[in-house]
Amino acid sequence: MEVKTVGVACDHAGFALKKFVIEYLESKGYPYKDYGTWSDASVDYPDFGHALAEGIESGEVYPGIAICGSGEGISITLNKHQKVRAGLCWIPEIAHLIRQHNDANVLVMPGRFIDNKMAEKIMDEFFTASFEGGRHQKRVDKIPVQK
């Protein structure tokens, strides 16, 4: 995957894991933009998910990483945006598949259900897997809502 600037976003339940994600990105030399939140004080995940999605859609960042407690809420929020393909991952094999088959541009992780060691394995897979194209491209092309 060609990395531009990685967009990172979380809610309060994902804040601790986001700090680790930023350490990981820095260790790999990946530039990043932090869309928040910046503490573990209670916040609403859509505020930060929408900000990251707008960064993806505008081309300001690519790819993105998002975290909330279960990963579901922020994933749902991100996927409301037409140019976002966010995939929720809790094991590395899924991270590989969301890149290989779905050309996912946002990795979502469940902050309350994985530890830093698993997050590192997931991110390693996400950043090294490539989209296969071929039969998968026609499926990805059908994802945006056509009006």
N, C-alpha and C positions, 0 to 999 in steps of 0.2 A: 504494500500500500504506500502510495506517495503521501506523505504527511506535509500539510501546509502549516497550520497552527492548530493545535488540538483545543477544541472548546470543552470546558469542564463545567458541570453544573450539578447541584445537589440541593436537597432540603436538609433540615436539621438531623434527620435520621441517617443521612448519608454523609454528614460532615466529617466524621472521623475517617471514613474510608476515602473521602475526597482528599484529605491531607496526605494519605499514603499515595494516592494516584498522582498527585502533584510531585511528590518525591520520586516516584517511578519515572514520570515524564522528564524531570530534570536529570535523572541518572542516565537516561537514554539520549539526552540532548534534544528532545522534542520541545519546540516552543509551544506555549499554551496561553489561552485566555480564560480567566476565571470569571464565570457568570454568576457566582455565588451559590449558595449562601456562604457567609463568612463566620458563622458560629453555630453552636448547637441549640440556639434559641428557636422556639417553634415558629415555623414559617409555612407558607403554602407552596407545594412543589410546582404548581402550574406557572407561578411567576418566574421561576428559574428555568423550567423546561421550555417555555415559550421564548425566553431570551436566547437560549442556546439554539433553538430551532431557527430563529431569525438570523443568527450568525451563520448557520449552515446554509440557509436559503440565499443569503446575500453573498456567500463566498468568502466571508471574513474568516471563517474557520473550516477546517476539514482535516480529520473527522472530529466527532464529539464523543465524550464520555459523560454519562449521567448516572446519578445514584439517588435513590430514595430508600425508605425502609424495606419495602418488598420489591422495589424496582418497577412495579406495575403502574402506579400512578403517573410517574414521570414519563414512562414509556408511552402510555396512552396519550398524554399531553403532546409529546414530541411527534407522534404519528398522526396527529391532526394536521400537520403541515405537509403540503403536497410534495416537497422536495426532500423530506426526511424519511429515512428507513431505519428506525431504531429497533434493535433486537435485545431482548432481555436474556442475560447469560448468567448461569450459576456454575457452569463447568466449562473447561476449555474447548471441549468438542463442539459445544453450541456456538461459541465465539468463532470457531473455524467455519462452521456451516453458515452462519449469518453473513459472513464475508464471501464465502465460496459460492453460495446459491442465491443469496438475496442482495448482494452488493450493499450491505448495511453501511450506513455512514455515521451511525451513532451506536456505541456500545453502552448498554444499560446494565448496571449491576445492583443486586439487592443488598444494601448496606447492613441490614440486620441478620443476614443469613450466610454471608461468606466472610472469611478472614483475609488478612493481607496476603498470605501465601497463595491462597486460591485466586485472589484478585490479580496477583502478578502473573500467574499462569494463564488466566483468561486474557489479560492485556497482551501478553506475549503472542498468544494465538491470534488475537484480533489484528495486531499490527503486522504479522507475518503472512497471514492467509491472503490469497488473491481471489478476486471474482473470476469465475470460470467462463462467464459469458455463454455463448452457444444457446442451448435449450433454455437456460435460466434467463437470458436476456429478454426473451419474449414475455416471460412471466413478470419480470421486473418492470417492463414497459407498460404492463396492464395495471400496475398498482395505483398510479394517480387517478383521481376521480375525473372522468371526462364528462364535460357538460355539453 
